[in-house]
């Protein structure tokens, strides 16, 4: 049986970040990137521009070296889900059976394209949004908008992440140089 001290220690180990806690600069950068991606999506007249900052914040949860390949996977996954959703609307009436079949098609395409599971997840979420969220516009237009919203979010997030890492690296080098000179 665990006593309260053991339980508190376990909880603290689960909650307190050890490897990659956010810095204040990272928090501010994330806010700026989310705002920029939202404004960019709005500039293009995308109706659900909120998907851009969501994608930005998701891709920025990683290191830049990890974010780039995952960002590419997310764009590919989103394009697969959007395309399958749009094609399903064109050739089949949206029903639970068409949706289930479309999830299988997305999965098979993900296997054939050798996408990561996270990209399959993004594709499936995109498919749900395109096929099951009621709208007054066509699923084809929703699919196209979803692709651009996610792509804008990922591109802005990666761009600002790259700039931040470059600035952070220069700062680290200056600090190391000052420490070695002193």
C-alpha angles and dihedrals in degrees: 000000000000120000123216093265092056091047092049091049092051092047091048090052090053096046107036112081113234107168110032115010117171119255125215089252090053091050092051091046090052091051092049092047092049091049093047094049091048092049091046092052090047090049088059090050096244109168096215098040090156089082090069096063090042090057091044093053093046095052092044092060088082136061114272093250089054095039097059099061092038090049089053090048091050092051090049092047092048091050091050093049093045093048094047091046093050093046092047089054092050097049104026135034112249108261135144088261093051089047093050091048090048091054088053091049090049089050094049091048089050090052092046092048090044092233122173119258089250089058090050088051091051090047091051093047090050089050091052091051094047097044108030108031107091114235139162092235131068123277088237091062091044089051092051093047092047091053092051094043092053093042092051091049094050094044094050092045093050093045094052091041090055092049091048093049090050091051092044091050092051090049091049091050092050091050091049091048092049091048093050092046093051 
